[in-house]
Amino acid sequence: MLKSTLLKLVLFSTIFYSCSVQKSIKDRPNLSLYTINNIKKTTINDSLFFKGNNSLRKNNYGQWELVVSGNNPLDLGNNIGDLTQKLAQKQEKIFLDKVNDIVPSKFKQWLLRKFLAVYNRKIYLYIKEEYKAEIFGVSQYASDDYNKLADKYLLSLYLHSAHDIGHALQDLALVGCSSFAVWNNKTVDGDLLIARNFDFYAGDEFSKEKIISFISPEKGYKFMSVSWAGIIGVMSGMNEKGLTVTINAGKSDIPLVAKTPISLVTREILQYAKNIDEAIAIAKTKSVFVSESIMVGSAEDNKAVLIEISPNNFGVYTVLNTEQLICANHFQSATYKNDKNNNEQIKDSHSKYRYDRMLELLDKKNKITPKKAISILRNKKGLHEKNIGYGNEKALNQLLAHHGIVFQPKKKLVWVSANPYQLGEFVAFQLDSVFKNKLSKKTSLSQKKLTIAKDSFMFSNAFKNYEKYRIKSREIEKKIKQKKHIKSNEINNFITLNPEAWQVYYFTGKYYYQNKYYQAALDKFKIALTKEITTLTDKENIKNYIKKIKRKLN
């Protein structure tokens, strides 16, 4: 699906490749406005670096803590780029190698370069000059290995759209982010609490080196965010005023031209808004190219709302007569009541199922604490505690998240999950403490006493089997695609690794069908139908296989 869609877009783009693209390729921020404080980076060891008042350290939980300021946007970007260079180059390689796997031929890669130029021909018009300058500063520390694709600055700019493109194409990322907010009578102290899983997936290696950034920009508010090296945008974050942002993808048409990346919209909100009204005002000025729900929590307002933004519409969803807000991957405001994409998302995807599951779990827990919120983020079962197989996209914990995170905005407290997924420790940070801390400190900036322990599931045989299943499922899928022989004991072992997952029966049924073992295929497809299948499309696909088999057997 992804390859054919991408190829069509590439071919379309090359037809319209013209001199109009040259303006965007040559556009650069006005660097004459800025100066860089060329302080040399000091390396203490492979996990601790200083650059003046800036620092990067790896804590005992495997998380990177980045504390950075700048006299101007270019200086800020330069400091970020210098400190995170190795991490950024690693992430860049992981992501672009995945793209190379999708588009392996040299000719198609040439077409891809044309596509990138055409697709991003207007992006420079939608990104603020200060963010262009910051990205330029970061980009100077990027690898030289991908210069044939685009120069360092342009490639860094394009990579800020990776989240948006991944969600639009549906195959680069599993769009299963889940988030909720509770306040007043739903929390122990009445204060707002927000929790979310960020399920952007670009390969197993991609999520290993997550960065928790604490940024002091020249203008606006100081803030923290969780993402990966090379990105200045915000996926999950909170500023010094106790304003939080998290993003959940909505259903989008495949966009024909890039505009403002969502992560830069949320970055601007975090940097320049102190309450919900100011956040909405900023979001209203933005033109985006995919649909996204932005959950905004505010210590000042002691509540959260959803800003629902898409290429052709804008809505704000505020709950009435309740003290909780739930967000999956569909819109809820009246603005999108008759939106075709959104209604299809509710009907066909796993978004509504996860919404209902969050509602069910929140109803069971009277007063939500950070620990209780984390238990919800880690939940692997389906509605009514049904065992739906590990890794099911209908689960809140799909066992692939880049990170889980919990905010207590009034206390400026945040908990960020350590690897793997949401199962490692949730490490606590207090923003005022971090920003006031002596930056020469060589140990973690976290609040050790507030750390929430690992999920015991990590130590179970079920988890070990699931990790084996993830590897084996790719092997099985590849063998089916290449029409290779699979031994019966290999199939049986595969099923035992994750027996409640519908996919194991779908893959084995597909293998048997391909090899004309129709009765065996029918048996597996029938079992698959008894499991919790992810989407309506997946279920219909299995039913179609069954119909074809019955015709052949009769």
C-alpha positions in Angstrom: 0.0 0.0 0.0 2.7 2.5 1.1 5.0 1.7 -1.8 2.3 2.1 -4.5 1.0 5.3 -2.9 4.4 6.8 -2.6 5.3 5.9 -6.1 2.2 7.6 -7.5 3.0 10.7 -5.5 6.6 10.7 -6.7 5.6 10.3 -10.4 3.0 13.1 -10.0 5.7 15.3 -8.4 8.2 14.8 -11.2 5.7 15.9 -13.8 5.3 19.3 -12.0 9.0 19.7 -11.2 9.8 23.2 -12.4 11.7 26.4 -11.7 9.1 27.2 -9.0 10.8 24.6 -6.8 14.1 26.4 -7.0 12.9 29.2 -4.7 12.1 26.9 -1.9 15.4 25.0 -2.4 17.4 28.1 -2.1 15.5 29.7 0.8 17.5 30.2 3.9 16.9 32.1 7.1 18.7 35.5 7.4 21.7 34.4 9.4 23.2 37.9 9.4 20.7 38.7 12.2 22.4 36.3 14.6 25.7 35.5 16.2 26.9 32.2 17.7 28.6 31.9 21.0 31.3 29.4 19.9 32.0 27.8 23.3 33.7 24.5 22.8 31.9 21.3 23.9 33.5 19.4 26.8 33.2 15.7 26.9 33.4 14.2 30.4 32.6 10.6 29.2 30.3 9.0 26.7 27.2 9.9 28.8 28.0 13.5 29.9 28.8 16.6 27.9 28.9 20.3 28.7 28.9 23.4 26.4 29.1 26.5 28.6 25.8 26.6 30.5 24.4 23.8 28.4 24.6 20.1 29.1 23.6 16.6 27.9 23.6 13.7 30.3 22.3 10.1 30.2 20.6 9.0 33.4 20.6 5.6 35.0 17.3 4.8 33.2 18.8 5.2 29.7 17.1 8.6 29.1 19.1 11.6 27.7 18.6 14.9 29.6 19.3 17.9 27.4 19.4 21.4 29.1 20.0 24.1 26.5 19.7 27.9 26.2 20.6 30.3 23.4 21.2 34.1 22.9 19.1 33.8 19.7 17.4 31.0 17.7 20.6 30.2 15.6 22.7 30.1 18.8 20.1 27.8 20.4 20.1 25.5 17.4 23.8 25.4 17.3 24.1 24.4 21.0 21.5 21.7 20.5 23.2 20.4 17.4 26.6 20.3 18.9 25.6 18.5 22.0 23.3 16.0 20.3 25.3 15.4 17.1 26.0 11.7 17.5 22.4 11.0 18.6 21.0 13.1 15.7 23.1 11.3 13.1 22.0 8.0 14.5 18.3 8.9 14.4 18.7 10.3 10.9 20.3 7.0 9.7 17.7 4.9 11.3 14.8 6.9 9.8 16.4 7.3 6.3 17.5 3.7 6.1 13.8 2.8 6.7 12.9 5.0 3.7 15.6 3.3 1.7 14.0 -0.1 2.5 10.7 1.2 1.2 12.3 2.7 -1.9 15.4 0.5 -2.6 16.2 1.2 -6.3 18.5 4.0 -7.4 16.0 5.2 -9.9 13.2 5.4 -7.4 15.5 7.2 -5.0 16.2 9.8 -7.7 12.4 10.1 -8.2 12.1 10.5 -4.4 14.5 13.4 -4.4 12.3 15.1 -7.0 9.3 14.3 -4.9 10.8 15.8 -1.8 11.6 19.0 -3.6 8.1 19.4 -5.1 6.2 18.2 -2.0 8.1 20.6 0.3 8.1 23.5 -2.2 5.9 25.7 0.0 7.0 24.6 3.5 9.4 27.5 3.9 6.4 29.9 3.6 4.7 28.3 6.7 7.6 28.0 9.1 8.6 31.0 11.4 11.9 32.6 10.7 13.1 31.9 14.2 12.4 28.2 13.8 14.2 28.1 10.4 17.2 29.7 12.1 17.1 27.2 14.9 16.8 24.3 12.5 19.7 25.6 10.5 21.8 25.7 13.6 20.9 22.1 14.4 21.4 20.9 10.8 25.0 21.9 10.6 25.8 18.9 12.8 23.9 16.5 10.6 25.6 13.7 8.6 27.1 14.2 5.2 25.9 10.8 4.1 22.5 12.0 2.7 23.6 15.1 0.8 22.4 13.5 -2.4 18.9 13.4 -1.0 19.0 17.1 0.0 21.5 19.4 1.7 21.7 19.4 5.5 19.4 22.3 6.2 16.7 21.2 3.7 16.8 17.6 4.9 16.5 18.7 8.5 13.5 20.9 7.5 11.9 18.0 5.7 12.4 15.6 8.6 10.2 17.9 10.8 7.3 16.7 8.6 8.1 13.0 9.3 5.4 12.7 11.9 2.8 14.3 9.6 3.7 12.3 6.5 3.8 9.0 8.5 0.3 9.5 9.9 -1.0 10.5 6.5 0.4 7.5 4.7 -0.7 5.2 7.5 2.1 2.7 7.0 5.1 4.6 8.3 3.5 4.8 11.8 0.9 3.0 13.8 -1.5 5.8 14.6 -2.7 4.6 17.9 -1.9 7.5 20.3 -4.1 7.7 23.4 -4.4 10.4 26.0 -6.7 11.6 28.8 -6.9 14.5 31.3 -8.7 14.6 34.7 -9.2 17.4 37.2 -11.3 18.6 40.2 -13.2 15.6 41.7 -11.4 13.1 39.4 -8.0 13.7 41.1 -6.8 13.4 44.7 -5.9 17.1 45.1 -8.3 18.5 42.5 -5.5 19.6 40.3 -5.2 18.8 36.6 -3.5 15.6 35.6 -2.7 14.6 32.0 -1.4 11.2 30.6 -0.6 10.0 27.1 1.0 7.3 25.0 2.9 8.5 21.9 2.8 5.6 19.4 4.9 7.0 16.6 6.9 4.0 15.3 9.8 4.0 12.8 11.5 0.8 13.8 12.7 -0.8 17.0 16.0 1.3 17.1 14.2 4.6 16.7 12.8 4.9 20.2 15.8 3.7 22.1 17.6 7.1 22.4 14.8 9.4 23.4 15.7 12.9 24.6 14.0 14.8 27.4 14.8 18.4 26.5 14.7 21.5 28.8 14.8 24.5 26.6 15.4 28.2 27.5 14.7 30.2 24.3 15.7 33.8 23.8 11.9 34.8 23.7 8.9 33.2 25.3 8.6 30.6 28.1 11.0 27.9 29.1 9.7 24.4 28.4 10.4 20.7 28.4 9.6 18.2 25.7 10.2 14.6 24.8 11.2 13.6 21.3 14.4 12.5 19.4 17.6 14.2 18.3 17.5 16.5 15.4 13.9 17.7 16.0 13.0 21.1 17.5 9.3 20.4 17.4 7.2 19.2 20.3 5.3 15.9 20.5 4.7 16.0 24.2 5.7 18.9 26.5 5.0 21.4 29.3 6.2 25.0 29.8 7.2 26.9 32.9 3.6 28.3 33.2 2.2 24.8 33.5 0.7 24.7 30.0 1.0 21.2 28.3 0.6 20.0 24.7 0.3 16.5 23.3 -0.7 15.4 19.8 -3.0 12.7 18.5 -3.3 12.1 14.7 -6.7 12.2 13.0 -7.8 10.8 9.7 -6.2 12.7 6.8 -6.3 12.6 3.0 -2.8 12.1 1.6 -1.6 15.7 1.3 -0.3 17.1 -2.0 1.9 19.8 -0.5 3.6 20.3 2.9 2.6 23.2 5.1 3.2 23.7 8.8 4.4 20.6 10.6 2.2 19.9 13.6 5.2 19.6 15.9 6.1 23.2 15.1 2.6 24.4 15.8 2.8 22.8 19.3 6.3 24.1 19.8 5.0 27.7 19.2 2.1 27.1 21.6 4.4 25.8 24.3 6.8 28.6 23.8 4.4 31.5 23.7 1.1 30.5 25.4 0.4 30.5 29.1 -3.3 29.5 29.0 -5.9 27.8 26.8 -7.1 31.0 25.1 -3.6 32.0 24.1 -3.0 28.4 22.7 -6.2 28.5 20.6 -5.3 32.0 19.3 -1.9 30.7 18.1 -3.3 27.5 16.5 -5.9 29.5 14.6 -3.2 31.3 12.7 -1.7 28.0 11.3 -2.1 26.2 8.0 -1.4 22.5 8.4 -1.4 19.6 5.9 -2.7 16.7 8.1 -5.5 16.4 10.7 -4.4 16.4 14.4 -5.9 16.7 17.9 -3.8 18.9 20.1 -4.7 18.3 23.8 -3.8 21.5 25.7 -3.8 21.4 29.5 -3.4 24.5 31.6 -2.5 25.0 35.2 -4.0 28.5 35.0 -7.4 27.1 33.8 -7.1 23.8 35.7 -8.6 21.9 32.8 -7.8 20.6 29.3 -9.3 21.1 25.8 -8.8 19.6 22.4 -7.8 21.8 19.5 -8.9 19.9 16.4 -7.0 21.2 13.4 -7.0 20.0 9.8 -6.2 21.4 6.4 -9.7 22.7 5.8 -11.2 23.1 9.3 -10.7 24.1 12.9 -12.6 23.1 16.0 -12.2 23.3 19.8 -13.7 20.5 22.0 -14.5 21.4 25.6 -16.2 18.9 27.9 -19.3 20.0 29.7 -20.6 18.7 33.1 -17.6 16.4 33.4 -14.1 16.6 34.8 -12.3 14.4 32.3 -11.3 14.6 28.7 -10.4 11.6 26.5 -8.6 11.6 23.2 -7.9 8.8 20.7 -7.6 9.4 17.0 -10.9 10.9 16.0 -12.3 14.4 16.4 -15.2 15.1 18.8 -16.1 18.8 18.3 -19.3 19.9 16.5 -17.1 21.2 13.7 -16.4 17.7 12.5 -19.8 16.2 13.0 -20.3 15.7 9.3 -16.7 15.2 8.3 -16.4 12.2 6.0 -12.8 11.3 7.0 -13.6 11.6 10.7 -16.7 9.5 10.5 -14.8 6.8 8.6 -12.2 6.9 11.3 -14.8 6.3 14.0 -16.4 3.5 12.0 -13.4 1.6 10.6 -10.4 2.1 12.9 -9.5 1.2 16.4 -9.8 4.8 17.7 -13.3 4.5 19.2 -12.4 1.2 20.9 -9.5 2.8 22.7 -11.6 5.8 23.6 -14.2 3.4 25.2 -11.4 1.5 27.0 -10.0 4.7 28.5 -13.5 5.7 29.6 -14.0 2.2 31.2 -10.7 2.3 33.1 -11.2 5.9 34.3 -14.7 5.0 35.6 -13.1 2.1 37.6 -10.6 4.4 39.3 -12.1 6.9 41.6 -9.3 9.4 42.2 -6.6 9.5 39.6 -3.0 9.7 40.8 0.2 9.7 38.6 0.6 6.0 39.5 -3.0 5.1 38.6 -2.6 7.1 35.3 0.5 5.1 34.4 -1.3 1.9 35.1 -3.9 2.9 32.5 -1.2 3.8 30.0 0.4 0.4 30.6 -2.9 -1.5 30.2 -2.7 -4.3 27.5 -6.2 -5.7 27.7 -9.3 -4.9 25.7 -12.8 -3.8 26.8 -14.2 -5.7 29.7 -10.7 -7.0 30.5 -10.7 -9.2 27.4 -7.4 -10.8 26.4 -6.9 -9.4 22.9 -3.3 -10.5 22.2 -0.2 -8.5 22.9 0.6 -5.7 20.5 -3.1 -5.3 19.4 -3.7 -1.7 18.3 -7.0 -1.8 20.2 -5.0 -1.9 23.4 -3.9 1.4 25.1 -0.5 -0.2 25.5 0.4 -1.5 22.0 3.9 -2.4 23.2 5.6 -0.1 20.7 5.2 3.5 22.0 8.0 6.0 21.6 7.1 7.2 25.1 4.4 7.4 27.7 4.2 10.6 29.8 2.2 12.1 32.7 1.9 15.8 33.7 0.9 17.5 36.9 0.9 21.1 35.5 0.3 23.0 38.8 3.2 21.3 40.4 5.3 21.5 37.2 5.9 17.8 37.5 6.3 15.4 34.6 7.0 11.6 34.5 8.6 10.2 31.3 8.8 6.4 30.6 12.1 4.7 30.3 12.5 1.8 27.7 11.1 -0.5 26.7 7.8 1.2 25.6 5.8 2.3 28.7 7.1 -0.6 30.8 10.3 0.9 32.2 10.4 3.3 35.1 8.5 6.5 34.8 11.1 9.1 35.7 10.0 12.3 37.4 11.3 15.8 36.7 10.2 19.1 38.3 10.6 22.0 35.8 11.5 24.8 38.3 14.1 22.6 39.9 15.7 21.7 36.5 15.8 25.3 35.3 17.3 26.6 38.5 19.7 23.7 39.0 23.4 24.3 38.7 24.1 23.0 35.2 27.5 21.7 36.2 25.7 18.9 38.0 27.0 15.6 36.8 24.1 13.4 37.9 20.5 13.1 36.7 18.2 16.1 37.1 15.3 13.8 37.9 13.4 13.6 41.2 14.5 10.1 42.3 12.1 9.8 45.2 9.1 10.3 42.8 10.2 7.6 40.3 7.5 5.0 39.5 8.7 1.5 39.3 8.9 -0.8 36.2 5.9 -2.8 35.1 6.3 -6.3 36.4 5.1 -7.6 33.0 8.7 -6.9 31.9 9.8 -9.9 33.8 7.2 -12.4 32.6 7.4 -15.2 30.1 4.5 -13.6 28.2 6.7 -10.5 27.6 9.7 -12.6 26.5 7.4 -14.5 24.1 6.0 -11.3 22.8 9.4 -9.9 21.9 10.1 -13.2 20.1 6.7 -12.9 18.3 7.6 -9.4 17.0 10.7 -10.7 15.4 9.1 -13.9 14.1 6.0 -12.2 12.7 8.3 -10.1 10.4 10.1 -13.3 9.3 6.9 -15.1 8.6 5.4 -12.1 6.7 8.6 -11.9 4.6 8.6 -15.6 3.8 5.0 -15.3 2.7 5.8 -12.4 0.5 8.8 -14.2 -1.1 6.7 -17.4 -1.4 9.2 -19.4 0.7 8.5 -22.7 2.5 7.6 -22.5 6.2 7.9 -25.7 8.3 4.8 -26.7 10.2 6.6 -26.7 13.5 7.7 -23.1 12.8 4.1 -22.1 12.3 3.0 -23.9 15.4 5.7 -22.2 17.5 4.7 -18.9 16.0 1.1 -19.3 17.2 2.2 -20.2 20.7 4.1 -17.0 21.1 1.0 -14.8 21.0 -2.0 -17.1 20.8 -4.7 -14.5 21.4 -3.5 -12.3 18.6 -5.6 -12.4 15.5 -2.6 -11.8 13.3 -1.0 -15.1 13.9 -4.0 -16.9 12.5 -4.3 -14.5 9.6 -0.6 -14.9 8.6 -0.7 -18.7 8.8 -4.1 -18.8 7.0 -2.6 -16.6 4.3 0.4 -18.9 4.0 -1.8 -22.0 3.7 -4.0 -20.3 1.1 -1.0 -19.3 -0.9 0.1 -22.9 -1.0 -3.4 -24.2 -1.8 -3.9 -25.9 1.6 -7.4 -24.5 1.5 -8.9 -26.5 4.4 -6.0 -25.6 6.7 -6.3 -22.0 5.6 -10.0 -21.9 6.3 -9.5 -23.3 9.8 -7.0 -20.5 10.6 -9.1 -17.7 9.1 -12.1 -18.9 11.1 -10.1 -18.8 14.3 -8.9 -15.3 13.4 -12.5 -14.2 13.3 -13.0 -15.3 16.9 -10.2 -12.9 18.0 -10.3 -9.1 18.5 -9.5 -7.9 15.0 -8.0 -4.4 14.8 -10.1 -2.7 12.0 -13.2 -3.3 10.0 -11.1 -3.5 6.9 -9.0 -6.3 8.4 -12.1 -8.2 9.3 -13.6 -7.8 5.8 -10.3 -9.0 4.3 -10.5 -12.2 6.3 -14.1 -12.8 5.4 -13.2 -12.4 1.8 -10.6 -15.1 2.1 -13.1 -17.4 3.6 -15.6 -16.8 0.8 -12.9 -17.5 -1.8 -11.9 -20.7 0.0 -15.4 -22.0 0.2 -15.9 -21.5 -3.5 -12.7 -23.4 -4.2 -13.7 -26.3 -1.8 -17.1 -26.5 -3.4 
